[in-house]
Amino acid sequence: MNGFPSRAVVESLRSQYPAGTRVALVSMNDPYTKLQPGDEGTVIVVDDMGTIHIQWDSGSTLGAVYGEDAIRKL
């Protein structure tokens, strides 16, 4: 594997998390973020690398990286 999700995985993420989907953070592998588990936000888009870009209610627009971070639908 080249480190990137397959096209099928990206399409699956896009169908699971269309724009406007409300999500909550489960965990994030980013030592610099101020986001905490339980923080909520709205999906903006899933990019070609499988990153789910989220407008967090706190004002941040940090994406959840496929294979590194965990979110759940509300």
Backbone as CSV, one residue per row, in Angstrom:
resi,resn,N_x,N_y,N_z,CA_x,CA_y,CA_z,C_x,C_y,C_z
1,MET,0.847,-1.193,0.000,0.000,0.000,0.000,0.879,1.239,0.000
2,ASN,0.438,2.277,-0.706,1.231,3.491,-0.833,0.948,4.524,0.248
3,GLY,0.156,4.180,1.259,-0.152,5.123,2.322,-1.407,5.926,2.093
4,PHE,-1.966,5.836,0.897,-3.197,6.546,0.585,-4.343,5.556,0.499
5,PRO,-5.547,5.953,0.911,-6.678,5.034,0.793,-7.042,4.822,-0.678
6,SER,-7.612,3.671,-0.955,-8.038,3.370,-2.323,-9.203,4.279,-2.726
7,ARG,-9.449,4.323,-4.017,-10.573,5.106,-4.531,-11.884,4.614,-3.914
8,ALA,-11.996,3.287,-3.746,-13.211,2.715,-3.159,-13.408,3.192,-1.718
9,VAL,-12.325,3.268,-0.959,-12.414,3.755,0.422,-12.851,5.214,0.435
10,VAL,-12.260,6.030,-0.415,-12.618,7.459,-0.474,-14.091,7.615,-0.842
11,GLU,-14.556,6.854,-1.827,-15.964,6.947,-2.226,-16.882,6.491,-1.094
12,SER,-16.459,5.478,-0.347,-17.241,5.027,0.800,-17.328,6.118,1.864
13,LEU,-16.200,6.766,2.144,-16.205,7.876,3.109,-17.118,9.007,2.635
14,ARG,-17.075,9.301,1.346,-17.934,10.372,0.800,-19.409,10.031,0.949
15,SER,-19.747,8.745,0.800,-21.161,8.371,0.945,-21.580,8.356,2.417
16,GLN,-20.649,8.022,3.310,-20.950,8.006,4.742,-20.996,9.404,5.358
17,TYR,-20.166,10.312,4.817,-20.030,11.649,5.400,-20.243,12.738,4.349
18,PRO,-21.445,12.838,3.791,-21.686,13.922,2.827,-21.649,15.281,3.528
19,ALA,-21.444,16.315,2.750,-21.437,17.674,3.299,-22.704,17.895,4.114
20,GLY,-22.526,18.500,5.285,-23.654,18.787,6.160,-23.848,17.770,7.270
21,THR,-23.144,16.629,7.201,-23.267,15.609,8.240,-22.675,16.130,9.543
22,ARG,-23.421,15.960,10.608,-22.925,16.359,11.929,-22.116,15.206,12.520
23,VAL,-20.960,15.538,13.080,-20.055,14.541,13.647,-19.532,15.003,15.003
24,ALA,-19.003,14.037,15.747,-18.317,14.323,17.010,-16.935,13.699,16.946
25,LEU,-15.980,14.353,17.550,-14.617,13.845,17.601,-14.513,12.728,18.638
26,VAL,-13.903,11.612,18.219,-13.613,10.512,19.136,-12.159,10.627,19.581
27,SER,-11.249,10.768,18.611,-9.834,10.965,18.928,-9.141,11.613,17.742
28,MET,-8.069,12.345,18.030,-7.297,13.011,16.976,-5.819,12.901,17.315
29,ASN,-5.050,12.458,16.341,-3.610,12.272,16.509,-2.885,13.554,16.083
30,ASP,-3.113,14.626,16.815,-2.517,15.927,16.514,-2.186,16.612,17.839
31,PRO,-0.905,16.682,18.196,-0.548,17.254,19.500,-0.791,18.758,19.610
32,TYR,-1.058,19.417,18.503,-1.202,20.870,18.522,-2.647,21.354,18.518
33,THR,-3.597,20.454,18.279,-4.991,20.886,18.236,-5.542,21.121,19.637
34,LYS,-6.489,22.022,19.718,-7.193,22.263,20.979,-8.510,21.503,21.014
35,LEU,-8.824,20.792,19.915,-10.038,19.994,19.886,-9.943,18.862,20.898
36,GLN,-11.082,18.528,21.511,-11.148,17.482,22.536,-12.195,16.444,22.135
37,PRO,-12.028,15.192,22.560,-13.064,14.202,22.297,-14.429,14.723,22.740
38,GLY,-15.408,14.521,21.883,-16.757,15.019,22.161,-17.081,16.315,21.443
39,ASP,-16.053,17.054,20.994,-16.313,18.283,20.237,-17.100,17.928,18.980
40,GLU,-18.009,18.817,18.585,-18.889,18.558,17.460,-18.640,19.527,16.320
41,GLY,-18.993,19.070,15.108,-18.827,19.907,13.938,-19.637,19.385,12.768
42,THR,-19.490,20.069,11.626,-20.234,19.752,10.416,-19.263,19.476,9.283
43,VAL,-19.464,18.348,8.592,-18.603,17.973,7.470,-18.758,18.991,6.341
44,ILE,-17.601,19.414,5.799,-17.573,20.313,4.645,-17.419,19.485,3.372
45,VAL,-16.395,18.600,3.359,-16.091,17.806,2.170,-15.126,16.682,2.558
46,VAL,-15.132,15.606,1.779,-14.117,14.561,1.891,-13.216,14.711,0.671
47,ASP,-11.907,14.922,0.890,-10.999,15.129,-0.243,-10.510,13.809,-0.822
48,ASP,-9.694,13.890,-1.863,-9.224,12.702,-2.581,-8.278,11.820,-1.758
49,MET,-7.787,12.324,-0.635,-6.919,11.529,0.245,-7.713,10.922,1.401
50,GLY,-9.015,11.140,1.416,-9.860,10.590,2.464,-9.936,11.433,3.713
51,THR,-9.363,12.623,3.691,-9.475,13.528,4.836,-10.876,14.119,4.852
52,ILE,-11.523,14.030,6.001,-12.869,14.580,6.162,-12.705,15.972,6.759
53,HIS,-12.932,16.983,5.938,-12.786,18.365,6.382,-14.044,18.774,7.131
54,ILE,-13.829,19.329,8.330,-14.929,19.604,9.251,-14.857,21.043,9.747
55,GLN,-16.008,21.690,9.754,-16.142,23.000,10.399,-16.585,22.709,11.826
56,TRP,-15.638,22.789,12.748,-15.937,22.500,14.146,-16.708,23.655,14.763
57,ASP,-17.597,23.345,15.678,-18.410,24.374,16.327,-17.545,25.382,17.084
58,SER,-16.335,24.983,17.445,-15.409,25.877,18.156,-14.783,26.928,17.242
59,GLY,-14.982,26.769,15.910,-14.418,27.719,14.955,-13.280,27.148,14.129
60,SER,-12.713,26.043,14.541,-11.632,25.385,13.806,-12.179,24.717,12.547
61,THR,-11.335,24.570,11.538,-11.722,23.840,10.329,-10.752,22.688,10.070
62,LEU,-10.250,22.089,11.104,-9.297,20.990,10.991,-9.964,19.727,10.472
63,GLY,-9.279,19.024,9.553,-9.802,17.794,8.988,-9.435,16.576,9.812
64,ALA,-10.289,15.551,9.725,-10.023,14.255,10.341,-9.340,13.388,9.289
65,VAL,-8.115,12.951,9.572,-7.289,12.217,8.618,-7.629,10.730,8.661
66,TYR,-7.884,10.147,7.482,-8.197,8.730,7.383,-7.057,7.892,7.953
67,GLY,-7.397,6.956,8.840,-6.397,6.068,9.429,-5.671,6.622,10.629
68,GLU,-5.876,7.899,10.944,-5.195,8.538,12.080,-6.177,9.033,13.141
69,ASP,-7.249,9.637,12.684,-8.223,10.264,13.572,-9.533,9.494,13.537
70,ALA,-10.363,9.690,14.552,-11.655,9.007,14.613,-12.766,9.998,14.930
71,ILE,-13.838,9.891,14.145,-15.049,10.689,14.378,-16.231,9.733,14.354
72,ARG,-17.374,10.222,14.819,-18.603,9.450,14.722,-19.733,10.378,14.306
73,LYS,-20.701,9.818,13.613,-21.878,10.592,13.213,-22.743,10.867,14.433
74,LEU,-23.399,11.999,14.400,-24.374,12.330,15.458,-25.768,11.981,14.988
